[in-house]
Amino acid sequence: MPPVSRKIIHCDCDCFYAAIEMRDDPRLRDKPLAVGGRADQRGVVATCNYEARRYGVRSAMPTSLALRRCPDLVVMPPAMEKYRVASKAILSIYRDYTDLVEPLSLDEAYLDVSDCTQHKGSATLIAQEIRARIAATVGITASAGVASNKFLAKIASDWNKPDGLFVILPDQVEDFVAALPVARLFGVGKVTAAKLHALGIQECRDLRAWSVQDLVQQFGKLGNSLYMLCRGIDRREVIAHSERKSISVEETYTNDLPDLAACMTELPLLYASLVARVQRVQPEESIQKLNIKIRFSDFRQTTVECRSHELNEQLFRQLMETGFLRRNLPVRLLGLGVGLGAVVSTQQAALRAEQIPLFSVDDCW
């Protein structure tokens, strides 16, 4: 089956949280800035500006490490409501061009403009105008990639960051992807990249020499994806309305919780936070299960779930005890969540409520 050709734009705001803070306080623009948690509370960097990145500061890095790399780093706590307001304004701009908008986060989205009539259907001109409108109305910069599918559009949006636009025309795909490092492929992390390199595969042109059967034998299900992506093929559609699958809250503690009793003491606060979040989101899907996540002092993590169609603090207590006793070590992180699914009938719910079996997800690093 030949690949379907569409006009896809991937828009990604540049260092979004930090950009909003620099917009609101211009004095921060020339300083290394990070938005994230406090170093003395095991916080991590949510995002940072490009000045901070010159020192090796990166997203998801512990704030304590970021400060060691850049002692002059300004660390600000997230102001999520302010970021949400900006995100809504940006989404409103996107939807002036197409209903096929798939948000990936507050600051990132795919747009399918294949049937767009503005600018005579030119995806390049549409992307240029969108970036200009974001700068004018929201006061921050965004980078964009234009290509015939989602995979290539996302690669392109990162090509000329920050404040850049990159276009991969259909007749450029073959040569562009051939020279692409395999580490840039979707689904390829450090471990898979190292394995590919050990096999003498550095660029996609090297990967094209492998049959799909050999790739599946080496990499399992990922092999099929590698075979397609190294040829620039991605048949995923832009999904305008994705279902919310879960709602959760979690807390990382400054000092490890020493025992089960200490964990139980923290549970009511987490539970209240989860209840508030569920009420705020008001999901259309019904609650199908409850789950609890525990990360121990040795950084091992376990998750326990049970079936339930309503929030129930006592069930969370049972899950907490089950999970804690697996390792019986001090705890650095606790999380509570609910899994969502299609609404079921009253009769089905009554039948399911008769049993509340516990089941678990394998421990992982």
Buried (B, 14 or more C-beta within 10 A) or exposed (E): EEBEEBBBBBBBBBBBBBBBBBBEEEEBBEBBBBBBBEBEEBBBBBBBBBBBBEBEBBBEBBBBBBBEBBEEBBBBEBBEEBBEEBBEBBEEBBBEBBEBBBBEEBBBBBBBBBEBEEBEEBBBEBBBBBBEBBEEEBBBBBBBBBBBBBBBBBBBBBBEBBEBBBBBEEEBBEEBBBEBBBBBBBEBEEEBBEEBBEBEBBBBBBBEEBEEEEBBEBBEEBBEBBBBBBBBBBEEBBEBEEEEEBBBBBBBBEEBBEBBEBBBEBBEEBBEBBBEBBEEEEBEBBBBBBBBBBBBBEEBBBBBBBBBBEBBBEBBBBBBBBBBEBBEBBBBBBBBBBBBBEEBEEEEEEEBEEEBEEEBEEBEE
